[in-house]
Amino acid sequence: MSRTISSTVLPIQRAMAGATPSAWRDGLVVEASGATASVVFLDGAVATLRVVGPAVELIAGEPVAYHPVAELLDAARLVTTARVA
């Protein structure tokens, strides 16, 4: 499955994610509204993320991956910028 990289993702973000692959955190969307999504990670932690890039149609129950160092969200076959709200 190929991933589309949003134009909001900077080269430094890609480099940081590539240099620290163990920082990716897998989770599930609990709630999504517009550019904001609440995600519960596999360790039980919950974060509210603000998607900075193009709108990603997230739905509750959808699996995602978040890289907190690079501020990247991989969801719905799109990698985009997302920050903790």
Residue pairs with C-beta under 8 A, 6 or more apart in sequence:
1 77
2 77
3 74
3 77
3 78
3 79
4 77
4 78
4 79
5 14
5 78
5 79
6 53
6 54
6 78
6 79
6 80
6 81
7 53
7 54
8 52
8 53
8 54
8 80
8 81
9 53
9 72
9 79
9 80
9 81
10 81
13 70
13 71
13 72
13 81
14 70
16 67
16 69
16 70
17 23
17 24
17 67
17 69
17 70
17 72
20 67
20 69
20 70
23 67
23 68
23 69
23 70
24 65
24 66
24 67
24 74
25 41
25 42
25 43
25 65
25 66
25 67
25 68
26 41
26 42
26 63
26 64
26 65
27 39
27 40
27 41
27 42
27 63
27 64
27 65
27 66
28 39
28 40
28 61
28 62
28 63
28 64
29 37
29 38
29 39
29 58
29 59
29 60
29 61
29 62
29 63
29 64
29 75
30 38
30 39
30 40
30 46
30 60
31 37
31 38
31 60
32 38
32 58
32 59
32 60
34 55
35 50
35 51
35 52
35 55
36 48
36 49
36 50
36 51
36 85
37 48
37 49
37 51
37 58
37 64
37 82
38 46
38 47
38 48
38 49
39 46
39 47
39 48
39 49
39 64
39 66
40 46
41 47
41 66
47 66
47 84
48 84
48 85
49 66
49 73
49 82
49 83
49 84
49 85
50 82
50 83
50 84
50 85
51 58
51 73
51 80
51 81
51 82
52 71
52 80
52 81
52 82
52 83
53 78
53 80
53 81
53 82
54 78
54 80
56 73
56 75
56 76
56 78
56 80
57 76
58 64
58 75
58 76
62 75
62 76
64 73
64 74
64 75
65 73
65 74
65 75
66 72
66 73
66 74
66 82
67 73
67 74
68 84
71 81
71 82
71 83
72 79
72 80
72 81
72 82
73 79
73 80
73 81
73 82
